[in-house]
């Protein structure tokens, strides 16, 4: 035998040590990757939590805005109801009628309780108050206005 077993054994041990080192190196790299992945997940979870917080905040804001809009609309309606309450019968409310004629757009208001209270016809202009307290909308010219 030209190659003694001792030498072979040493070579084998060195290979083993080498492979053990490689294995540890691989494990280490794997653990590093896992840590990086977990860190990534944690970061994403934090982002998700942050996003959830932001969304909750937005929903809250939206809800508040909606409540305020509802209240503002109710207030405007109350105000309009008082503003256009019929002083003649104290029951009805003056409702606006807008008509478009060849010589322009006109409007008047008449009590909806049928007491006969009616304002005189006036020329319509931007800024005329509608039944709801907001600006009245000019009807589409000739589209669906009475003849
Ligand atoms: Zn009336």
Boltz pocket constraint, residues with backbone or C-beta under 6 A from the ligand:
constraints:
  - pocket:
      binder: B
      contacts: [[A, 86], [A, 87], [A, 88], [A, 89], [A, 90], [A, 91], [A, 92], [A, 93], [A, 111], [A, 112], [A, 113], [A, 114], [A, 115], [A, 116], [A, 117]]
      max_distance: 6.0
